[in-house]
Amino acid sequence: MTAASSVATQAAEVVVYGTARCPYCVRARGLLDRKGIAYMDIRLDAMPELREEMERRSNRRTVPQIFINGAHIGGSDELHHLEYAGKLDSLLGIG
Ligand SMILES: N[C@@H](CCC(=O)N[C@@H](CS)C(=O)NCC(=O)O)C(=O)O
């Protein structure tokens, strides 16, 4: 297998609102990174003005909040539950 063919082809747009050090954010980004998923990494510690947008879109105040193709997935726990249930890859367009 060549390096190019081992890279997952990703159809989905993924957005993660989070902060640099929060453990749940690190865990969520880690899962996406391990799966080779590209995502828009919105760091609220660097861009606090976007926290209101996250809260409005998710109706939640904790970080991270994750969206796939504009649909709210939830936080790190929900992202991992989707993975363990075998449902994440199809949402990401790699299944
Ligand atoms: N179950 C949530 C927990 C998220 C969470 O507790 N995040 C912390 C930061 S690591 C937070 O936002 N704390 C602030 C608060 O609870 O208001 C998840 O899996 O994302």
The ligand as an SDF file (V2000), in Angstrom:
LIG
                    3D

 20 19  0  0  0  0  0  0  0  0999 V2000
  -19.0080   15.1790   28.6860 N   0  0  0  0  0  0  0  0  0  0  0  0
  -18.3780   16.3320   28.0850 C   0  0  0  0  0  0  0  0  0  0  0  0
  -17.5000   17.0130   29.1440 C   0  0  0  0  0  0  0  0  0  0  0  0
  -16.9090   18.3160   28.6370 C   0  0  0  0  0  0  0  0  0  0  0  0
  -16.3090   19.1380   29.7660 C   0  0  0  0  0  0  0  0  0  0  0  0
  -16.6020   18.9300   30.9650 O   0  0  0  0  0  0  0  0  0  0  0  0
  -15.4880   20.0860   29.3480 N   0  0  0  0  0  0  0  0  0  0  0  0
  -14.9090   20.9870   30.2970 C   0  0  0  0  0  0  0  0  0  0  0  0
  -13.5140   21.3840   29.8560 C   0  0  0  0  0  0  0  0  0  0  0  0
  -12.4290   19.9880   29.6880 S   0  0  0  0  0  0  0  0  0  0  0  0
  -15.7250   22.2580   30.3710 C   0  0  0  0  0  0  0  0  0  0  0  0
  -16.1620   22.7760   29.3570 O   0  0  0  0  0  0  0  0  0  0  0  0
  -15.9070   22.7700   31.5930 N   0  0  0  0  0  0  0  0  0  0  0  0
  -16.5770   24.0150   31.7860 C   0  0  0  0  0  0  0  0  0  0  0  0
  -17.9610   23.8350   32.3080 C   0  0  0  0  0  0  0  0  0  0  0  0
  -18.3140   22.7210   32.7140 O   0  0  0  0  0  0  0  0  0  0  0  0
  -18.6960   24.8430   32.3130 O   0  0  0  0  0  0  0  0  0  0  0  0
  -17.6090   15.9050   26.8310 C   0  0  0  0  0  0  0  0  0  0  0  0
  -17.3720   14.6870   26.6830 O   0  0  0  0  0  0  0  0  0  0  0  0
  -17.2740   16.7430   25.9960 O   0  0  0  0  0  0  0  0  0  0  0  0
  1  2  1  0
  2  3  1  0
  2 18  1  0
  3  4  1  0
  4  5  1  0
  5  6  2  0
  5  7  1  0
  7  8  1  0
  8  9  1  0
  8 11  1  0
  9 10  1  0
 11 12  2  0
 11 13  1  0
 13 14  1  0
 14 15  1  0
 15 16  2  0
 15 17  1  0
 18 19  2  0
 18 20  1  0
M  END
$$$$
